[in-house]
Every structure is written in C-alpha cells, then in structure tokens.
Amino acid sequence: MRIQSATFTKAAVALADCPSTELPEFAFIGRSNVGKSSLINTLTNKDTLARVSKTPGRTREINFFKINKAWTLVDLPGYGYAKVSKSMRGEFNEFVSEYILKRENLIGTFVLIDSRHSPQKLDLRFVQWIIENNIPFALIFTKTDKVKPKVVQKNIELFTDSMKEFAEGEPIVFQSSSTNREGRKEILSFIEEAIRPA
C-alpha cells in the first residue's frame, strides 16, 4: 500500500463525538511510551502526524486520521498512564473500551507491545479482554532495534506462550521499528488486504 494522503480528521472525547463515517477503521493502542505515535508517523510517512512526547500518557483523546480517503487510522489513548489521577484513568479507560466494543466500523485493533521487555501483566490483561470480547486484533512488537534480535524473539515467544492461558491458536504478530522502518510494509499490506472488497 502506498500512502498518498494522511490527514487529521478529529479528536473525540466520547463515543458520540467520533466522526460519522463509513470508512473502515483500524485502531492502535498500547501502554504509554510504547512508541505508538512514532509508529503511526512511520506508517503514514509523516513525521508530525501524531504527536511524539517524552511524557507518557500525552494522548488523552481518540484521534482519527483519514488515510488515502479509503480507511481511518485511529490513535487510542495508552493504557497505564504515568501522571494522571485514578479518576481520569477510569474515564479514559471507559471511553476507550466503549469505542472498541461499540464502534461498528472498527474492523481491527493493533495492540502494541514493547519488545524490549518480558510479558507485562497490563498488556496480557488487555489482550485477554480483547479476546473475551471477540475483537479482531494483531500484536505489534515495537522498538525491535533497541535490543538484539534474540531478545526480541524470546520476548515474543514468552508473550504468546503466556496467552495460551486464556486463548487458543497463534495470534497475528508483527515486529516494528520506527528507526529502521521494520514492519511498515507488512502492517500496511495486512490493512490493504483487510479492506480489499471480497
């Protein structure tokens, strides 16, 4: 897939605020500081499309970006905020879960996992929730350039093994690096295949 256009559409703070559109949507979500904004900018070939912040938890709305006038990339707030109150976290989580469960044109959710670390309980809990609610998803292991390939592979295997406690079969897995653009072609090809008319 060639990205010919990528434009910001809207920031929403409630399900009712989400743009009215029939375009298929792909959501991106992960822990704060997982590299989500960098990945979005890499996928769209726009360095400033999504805000990259050194402060985790900067994204507090759902941001919508129209891609090639054919589909929508949705930037969801990260889970596990570092510097917001518990009540605010609750509001964010409720909004995000409502979007994931009720948005009719959401056809895929990419869950971003930091490849540098062994499985984190928060990530596993979120993936379990996604599976329990029958939400189509794929895993993207980010920052693969930051550690040796053997470490990346080991952490991926540990994560998918941990998933066997609550899931059957093997998940769809991508590896990505915003530094060397690893995974960009594969992720965009996956989206292209998903939106191709039957």
C-alpha positions as CSV (number, residue, x, y, z in Angstrom):
1,M,0.0,0.0,0.0
2,R,1.3,3.4,-1.0
3,I,0.3,6.2,1.4
4,Q,-0.8,9.1,-0.8
5,S,-2.7,11.1,1.8
6,A,-2.9,11.2,5.6
7,T,-5.0,13.9,7.2
8,F,-6.1,14.5,10.8
9,T,-9.9,14.3,10.9
10,K,-11.0,14.8,14.5
11,A,-10.2,14.3,18.2
12,A,-13.0,12.8,20.2
13,V,-13.5,12.6,24.0
14,A,-16.7,10.5,23.9
15,L,-18.2,7.9,21.6
16,A,-20.8,10.4,20.5
17,D,-18.0,12.7,19.4
18,C,-16.5,10.2,17.0
19,P,-16.7,11.2,13.3
20,S,-19.7,10.0,11.3
21,T,-18.1,7.9,8.6
22,E,-18.5,4.5,6.9
23,L,-14.8,4.1,6.3
24,P,-13.2,1.0,7.9
25,E,-11.2,1.8,11.0
26,F,-8.0,0.4,12.4
27,A,-7.2,1.3,16.0
28,F,-3.7,1.4,17.6
29,I,-3.3,1.1,21.3
30,G,-0.7,0.1,23.9
31,R,1.0,1.1,27.1
32,S,2.1,4.7,27.5
33,N,5.6,5.1,26.0
34,V,5.3,2.0,23.7
35,G,6.2,4.1,20.6
36,K,2.7,4.4,19.2
37,S,3.0,7.9,17.9
38,S,6.3,7.1,16.2
39,L,4.8,4.0,14.6
40,I,1.9,6.0,13.3
41,N,4.2,8.6,11.8
42,T,6.3,5.9,10.2
43,L,3.3,4.1,8.7
44,T,2.0,7.3,7.2
45,N,5.3,8.8,6.2
46,K,4.5,12.0,8.1
47,D,6.9,12.8,10.9
48,T,4.4,15.1,12.7
49,L,1.0,13.5,12.1
50,A,0.9,12.0,15.6
51,R,2.5,13.9,18.5
52,V,5.6,12.3,19.9
53,S,6.0,13.1,23.5
54,K,8.7,12.3,26.1
55,T,5.9,12.4,28.7
56,P,3.9,9.1,28.7
57,G,0.2,9.4,28.5
58,R,0.1,12.5,26.4
59,T,-2.7,11.2,24.1
60,R,-6.0,11.7,26.1
61,E,-8.5,11.8,23.2
62,I,-9.2,9.4,20.4
63,N,-7.6,10.8,17.3
64,F,-8.8,10.0,13.8
65,F,-6.7,10.2,10.7
66,K,-8.1,9.6,7.2
67,I,-5.7,7.6,5.0
68,N,-5.8,7.6,1.2
69,K,-9.5,8.6,1.6
70,A,-10.1,4.8,2.0
71,W,-9.7,4.0,5.7
72,T,-9.2,5.6,9.1
73,L,-6.3,5.1,11.4
74,V,-7.4,5.6,15.0
75,D,-4.9,6.6,17.7
76,L,-6.3,5.4,21.1
77,P,-5.1,6.7,24.4
78,G,-2.5,4.5,26.0
79,Y,-3.3,2.4,29.0
80,G,-1.3,2.7,32.2
81,Y,-0.9,6.5,32.5
82,A,2.0,7.7,34.5
83,K,0.9,11.2,35.6
84,V,-2.9,11.4,35.7
85,S,-5.3,10.7,38.5
86,K,-7.1,7.4,39.0
87,S,-10.4,9.0,38.3
88,M,-9.1,10.4,35.0
89,R,-7.7,7.0,34.1
90,G,-11.1,5.5,34.8
91,E,-12.8,7.9,32.4
92,F,-10.2,7.3,29.7
93,N,-10.5,3.5,30.0
94,E,-14.3,3.6,30.0
95,F,-14.2,5.8,26.8
96,V,-11.7,3.6,25.1
97,S,-13.5,0.3,26.0
98,E,-16.8,1.8,24.8
99,Y,-15.2,2.8,21.5
100,I,-13.6,-0.7,21.0
101,L,-16.8,-2.5,21.9
102,K,-19.4,-0.4,20.1
103,R,-17.8,1.3,17.1
104,E,-19.4,-0.5,14.2
105,N,-16.8,0.3,11.5
106,L,-13.8,-0.7,13.7
107,I,-12.5,-3.8,11.9
108,G,-9.1,-4.3,13.5
109,T,-7.2,-3.3,16.6
110,F,-3.4,-3.3,16.8
111,V,-2.1,-3.9,20.3
112,L,1.4,-2.5,20.6
113,I,3.9,-4.3,22.9
114,D,7.4,-3.2,23.8
115,S,9.7,-5.9,22.5
116,R,12.5,-5.0,25.0
117,H,10.6,-6.4,28.0
118,S,9.3,-9.8,29.1
119,P,5.5,-10.1,29.3
120,Q,3.8,-7.4,31.3
121,K,0.6,-8.1,33.3
122,L,-1.1,-5.0,32.0
123,D,-0.5,-6.0,28.4
124,L,-1.7,-9.5,28.9
125,R,-4.8,-8.4,30.8
126,F,-5.7,-6.0,27.9
127,V,-5.2,-8.8,25.3
128,Q,-7.3,-11.2,27.3
129,W,-10.1,-8.6,27.5
130,I,-9.9,-8.1,23.7
131,I,-10.2,-11.8,23.1
132,E,-13.0,-12.3,25.6
133,N,-15.0,-9.6,23.7
134,N,-14.2,-11.2,20.3
135,I,-12.4,-8.1,19.0
136,P,-10.2,-8.8,15.9
137,F,-6.7,-7.9,16.8
138,A,-3.0,-8.2,15.9
139,L,0.1,-7.7,18.0
140,I,2.9,-5.3,17.1
141,F,6.1,-5.6,19.0
142,T,7.8,-2.2,18.9
143,K,11.3,-0.9,19.3
144,T,12.9,-4.0,17.9
145,D,16.1,-2.0,17.0
146,K,16.8,-1.3,20.7
147,V,17.7,-4.9,21.7
148,K,19.3,-7.9,20.0
149,P,17.1,-10.0,17.7
150,K,17.4,-13.0,20.0
151,V,15.9,-10.9,22.9
152,V,13.1,-9.7,20.7
153,Q,12.3,-13.3,19.6
154,K,12.5,-14.6,23.2
155,N,10.1,-11.9,24.5
156,I,7.6,-12.5,21.7
157,E,7.7,-16.2,22.4
158,L,7.2,-15.6,26.2
159,F,4.3,-13.3,25.5
160,T,2.5,-15.7,23.1
161,D,3.1,-18.6,25.4
162,S,1.6,-16.6,28.3
163,M,-1.5,-16.0,26.1
164,K,-2.2,-19.7,26.0
165,E,-3.7,-19.5,29.5
166,F,-6.7,-17.6,28.0
167,A,-6.5,-18.0,24.2
168,E,-6.4,-20.8,21.6
169,G,-4.3,-20.6,18.4
170,E,-1.5,-18.3,17.5
171,P,-2.0,-14.5,17.3
172,I,-1.0,-12.4,14.3
173,V,2.3,-10.9,15.1
174,F,4.3,-8.0,13.6
175,Q,7.7,-6.6,14.6
176,S,8.3,-2.9,14.1
177,S,11.0,-0.2,14.5
178,S,10.4,3.4,13.8
179,T,14.2,3.8,13.4
180,N,14.7,1.4,10.6
181,R,11.1,1.2,9.5
182,E,10.9,-2.6,10.1
183,G,7.3,-3.9,9.8
184,R,5.9,-0.9,7.9
185,K,5.4,-2.8,4.6
186,E,3.9,-5.8,6.4
187,I,1.4,-3.9,8.5
188,L,0.2,-1.8,5.6
189,S,-0.2,-4.9,3.4
190,F,-2.2,-6.5,6.2
191,I,-4.5,-3.5,6.3
192,E,-4.7,-3.4,2.5
193,E,-5.8,-7.0,2.4
194,A,-8.4,-6.4,5.1
195,I,-10.2,-3.6,3.3
196,R,-10.0,-5.2,-0.2
197,P,-13.5,-5.8,-1.5
198,A,-14.4,-9.5,-1.4
